[in-house]
Amino acid sequence: MEPGPYKLNYSQPNDTQPDSQCANFTEEDVARSVMYNSGTFVIVGVMPFLTLFGVTANLAFLYVVYRRRTMRTITNAYLANLAVADIGFLVSAVVPALVQYTSSPIVFDQLPIGPVGCVLVNCVILIFFYGSVFMVFLVSYERYCAICRPLHQRVVVGKKRTTKLIVGAWFVAIVFSSLVIPSLVTMKTRCVIRPEGKEFEKFPKEYGLCQPPETAQWLKYVSNGFKMVPFFTAMFSSGYIYTKIVIQLNKKIPGLANRRRYNQAMSNVLRSRRQIAVMLIATGVIFFVCQAPAQVNTLAAMITDHPNVEPILNRGQRGIVQWVSRALLFINSAVNPIVYNVTNSKYRRAFVETYICKQKKKVTLRNTRSIQSMYIPNGSNKVYLWSNNFELDKF
C-alpha cells in the first residue's frame, strides 16, 4: 500500500504459501521482479539533480519576491508558499528514497528508514503535499475572483484575509497528514528466502513495510481516502475555475471598441491579466498532471488489495510505474519557477532585474495610465476610468 503521495513502499509480494513466515523469492524471475532494474536506476540517478535544480530555482524565486517590491502581490504570496512546499517536499522526499535505494535491493523495502521514519518521513512529506495542493487551489481561486468577480475582489481581498487563508491552509495540511499517519505506525518485518547465485548476494535477510496495527487494517482505506479526496476535489474545482477564467478573458468589453485613445491602455491591462492567468493555469495543469499518477496508484492499490481482484500489472511493472510517478512528483516541484518565466514577461523582467541588471542605478520617469473599474448599480456594464500618473523605475 502507498503511505503517502510520494511512494515509499511498493506492492507486497504474494507468496505461494500465505501462512509462511518468510517471503519466498527462490525463483529467480520472482526475485528479479522485486529488485531495482535499469529503469529505476536512471530515475533514482536523476532525483538528486532534480532536487538540486528545484531547490535552487524555488529559492531564486523567493529571493526575487523578497527583493522586488512590485512582486509582493497577493498572487505571489500564494506562489511563495507553494515554493516553500516544493522545497520542503524535494528535500524530505529525496533523502529516504536514496537511503532505501542504497540500503536494500528490494524496491518496496522500508526497513532502512525504520519505525520512526514510517511516521516522521511520511508526515513531513504529506504536510508539504497537502500544502502544495491547497496553495495551487487558493491561487487559482484568487485569480478567478480578480477576473470574474472584480467587485467582490476589491471589497474582501486584503493582506489580512490572504494571511489567514495561507495559515489556515498549512494548518489543515498538518491535520490531514496527522489523520493519515495512524495507518503507518507499525513496521512489519518479514524474513526473506532468496535464490542462490552471485546476483542475489545483496538480498537482505528481511524486509519491512510501514503498516497499520494488525487489529486496524481498515486504517489503510481511510488514509487513502484522506490522500485522494483533497487532491481530486482541488483538481476538479480548479478545472472549473480555469474554464471560467478563460471564458471571461475571451469576452470583449462593451462600449470600448471604438474608443481609440483608450485601446492601448486597455490592451496593456488585458495583456497583463492574460499572462498571469495563463501562467497560473499552466502551473495548475502541470501540478495536477504530475501528481495524478501517484493518486491513481493509490486508487489502484485500494482496488487490488481486495483478494478477489487480480492486478493487471505484475510486481516489476508496478515498480516501474511507481518510480515514474515518483519522478513526476520531483519534476513538478522543480519546474514552477521556469513556468513563471516562460509564460509571464513581468516575472522574466523581475528575474533579469534581480540577477542580471541589479548593478544599474539608472532612474527613468514613466508616464503611465492606470485603469480602474467600477460597477453601476443599475447597469450591466462596467465604466472604466483613466488617470495619468508618473512612476519612478529604478534599475
N, C-alpha and C positions, 0 to 999 in steps of 0.2 A: 504494500500500500504506500501511497505517497504521503509523506509527512508534511509537506508544505508546497507552496508554489514552485519552489526550487527543489527538484527531485533529488533527494538524498538516498533513498532506498529504491530498489527495483523489485521486480516480481520474484517472489519467493519460490524456489524450485519445488515441484511436486514429486515426492519420492514414490517409487513403486510400492513401498511399504509405509503407509502413512503413520503407523504407530511406532516406527523405529525411532531410536534415539538419535541417530545420525543421518545427515543428508548423504545420499548415495550418489557419488559422482564417478563411479568406477568406469562407466562408459566414456570413452574419450570425446565423442561428439557432445554428450551432455555436459562434460566438464568445460569444453571449449565454448559452449553456448552461454556460460555464466562468467566467462573471462572477458577482460578488455580486449578489443580487437583493434585493427589498424584504423578503423573509422573513429572509434572513441579516442584513440591515441592522438589523432590530429586535433580533435575538438578540445581535448584536455590541454594540448600544447598551445592552442590559441587563447585559451581562457585568461592566462596571466597577462597577455598582451592587450586583450580587450579590457581587462580590469585597469591596467596602467593607462591606457588611452582614455577610458571612460572617466576615471577619477581626475585625470589632468584636464579633460575637456569641461567637465562639470565644475571643477574648481575655477577654471578660467572664466566660465560664465558667471559664477557667483562673484568673482572679483570685478567683472565689468559692471554688474548691477550695483556693487558697492561703490565703485569709483565714479560712475556716470549718474549724475542727478536725474537726467532725463529718463533713465532706465528704472527708476524707482516708482513703478506703477503697480496698480492692483494686480494686473495680469502677471507681472514679473514676480510679485510676492508669492503667487502660487507656483510659478515656474522655478523660483529659487528653492522652495520647499521640495519640489519634485527632484531638483538636482541633488539636494541633501539625501532624499530617499534613494536615488540611484547610486550615489557614492556609498551609502551605508549598505545597500544590497550587494554591490560589487565586492566590497571588502569582506563582508560577512559570509558571502557565498563561496568565494574562490578558495578561502583557507580550508574549510572542511572538505571541499572537492579534491584539492591537492593532497590533503592528509589521507583521505580514503584511497586515492589512486596510488600513492606511493607506499601505502602500508599493506594493501591486500590486492590480489589479482581478481577477486570476485567483485563484480560490479555493484551488487546490492549490499555488500558487507559494510555495516555501520559500526562495527566493533571498535575501529580506530578512534572514533570521536567519543566513545564511552557513554555511560548513562547521563553524565552531566551535559555532554554535547547534545544528546537527544532533546533535552529541554532547552538549554541555553541557545544553541546554534539555531534551532528551528524557531524559537521565539523571536530572536533578533531578526532573522530573515523575514518572518511573517509580518513583523511590525513595519519594516520598510516596504514590503509588498503591498500591504493594505494602504500604507501612506501614499504610495505612488498611485494606486487606483483612485483614491479619494481626491488627490490633487489634480489628476487628469480630468476627473468629472467636474470639480469645482471651477477650474479654469475654463472649461467648456461652457458651463452654466453662466459664468461671469460674462463671457463674450456673447452668449445668447441674449442676456439681459441688455447689454450695451447696444446690440444691433437691433434686436426685435422688440425690446421694451425700454427704450431710452429714457422715458419719463420716470418709470419705476427705478431705473438705474440711478438717475440723478437724486432721487429722494432718499433711497435706502442705503446705497453703497457708500462706504467710507472706510477709513483705516480701522476703526474700532470693530466694525462688522467683519471686515476681512480677517483681522487678528483672531476674533472669536471663532470664525469658521475654520481657520487653519489649526488653532489649538484644539478645537473640537474634533477635527479630522484625525489628528495624531492620537487623541485620547481614545477615540473609537477604534483606531488601529491597534492600540495596546490591548483594549478589551477583547477584540476579536481574536487576536493572537493568543490571549490567555485562554479563550474558550477552546482553541484547537489543541493546545499543549497537553491536556489530560490524555489524549489518545497516543501520546509518545513518551510517556513517563517511564516505561519499563524497557530495559534492554534484554531482549530474548536471545539467548545464545544457543547454538546447535553445533555439535561436532560434525566433522567432515570426513567422509571416506573418499579419498582421491584415487585416481588411476595411477598405475606405475608409469615411469618414464621421466626423463630429464625435463620435458616440457612442463610438467606439473609439480616440480620440486618446491615451488614457492607457494603452493596451496597451503592456506592456514589450517591448523588443526580444528578450528571452529570459526564460525561467522556469527555476527549479531545483527539484529533488526530492532529498530525502535517501535515498540508496540504498546497498545493499551493493556491494562491489567487483564489477566485471564478471565476474570469474572465480569468484565465490562467491555467485551468486544464490540458492542453496539456503538461505542465512542468513535470508532473509525468512520462510521457513516455520518455521525453528527459533525465530526471535524471536517470531513469532505464537503458537507453542506455549507459550513461556515466559510470554507475557502472558495467555493464556486458561486454561491448566491450573490455576494457583493460584487464579484467580478462581472458576471453576466448581467446583473442589474445595471451596473455602471456602463457596460458596453452597449446594451440596447438603448439605454437612456441617452447616452452620448450620441449614438447614431441618429436618434430622433432630433436631438439638438443640432447636429451638424446639418441635417436636412433642412430644418427651419432657417438656419443661418444662410445657407446657400440660396434658398428661395428669396429671402429678404434682400440679400445683396444684389440679386438679379433684377429687383424691381426698380423701375425708373421713378425718380422724384417728380411728382406732378407740378407743373407751373414753372419749371426752370429750364425747359428745353430751349426756349427762345431768348433767354437772358444771357447774352454772350459774355458780359463783363463779369458774370459770376461763374461761368463754366470752368475756368482754370482753377479757381479756389476750390470749388466743389469737387472737381476731378482729383485734386490732391488729397482731399479728405477721404473720398471714396477709395482711392488707391491705397491709402494707409490702412483703412478698415479692412479692405480685401486681403492685403498682405498679412495682417495679423490673423484674420480668420483662416486663411489658407495655412499659415504656419501652425496654428493650434489644431486644425483639422488633421493636417499631416502628422503632427505629434501624436494625436489621439489614435489615428488609424494604425500607425506603426506600433504604438503601445499595445493595442488590443490584438493586432495580428501576431505580434511576437509572444504575447502572453497566452493566447488562446490554446496553442498545442499543449502546454503544461496542464491547463484546466481540462482539456479533452482527455488527457491521460488520466487525470483524477477521476473523471466520469467513467472512463473505460475500466479503471481499476475497481470502481464500485460495482459495475455490472459483472465483470468476470470473476469477482470474488465469490459469486454465487456458485455452489458446487455443480449445478446443472448447466452452467454456461461455459462453453469451451472457447478460449481465446482464439482470435483469428491469427495473431502473430505468435511465433514461438518466442522462447525466452531471449535468444540472441537478438532477434528483430526488435523486440520490445526494448531491449537495452539500447540499441542504436537510436530508435525513435526518441527515447527519453534523454539521451545525450544530445541529440539535435535540439530538442526542446530546451534543454539546459543552456545550450549555446545561444539560442534565440533570446533568452532572458538576458544574457550578458550583452548581446548586441543592442537590445532595446535600451538598456541603461546607459550605453556608451554613446549613442548617436544623437540624442536630443539636441545638444549644442550645435551639431552640424546641421540639423534640420532648421534650426532658428536662423542660421547664417545663410543657408541656401534659399530659403523662402521669404526672407524679410530684409529689405535694404536698410532699415533702421538698425537692426541688430548687427548687420555687417559693418555699418558705419561706426557703431559703438565699439565693436571689437577692434577695428582699424585705429580709431582714435585712442583707444586704451593701450594697445600693444605696439602699434607701428608709428603713429603720428603724435605720441604724447610729448615729444620734445618741442614741438612747435608752440610758440607763445602768441601767434598772431590772433588779433581780435578783429572780427568783422561785424558790421552792422547790417542786419537784415530787416527789410520791411516785410512783415508777414501779415497775412489776413486770416483772422480767426473766425470760425463759424460756430454759431450756437443755434440750437433748435429748440422750439417750444411748441406745445400743442395748444390749439384754440379750443376751448371747451365745447363750443357748438359746431366745430368744423371737423372735416375728415382729413384735412391735410395739415402738414407742418408749415410753419413760417420760419424761414432761415434769415438770420440777422448777421450782417458782416460788420467787422470793425477792424480798422488798421492799427497796428501797433509795431513797435520796434523791439527787436531782441538782440542781445549780445551773445555771439557764439565765440567761445574760446577754444583754441586748438593747441 
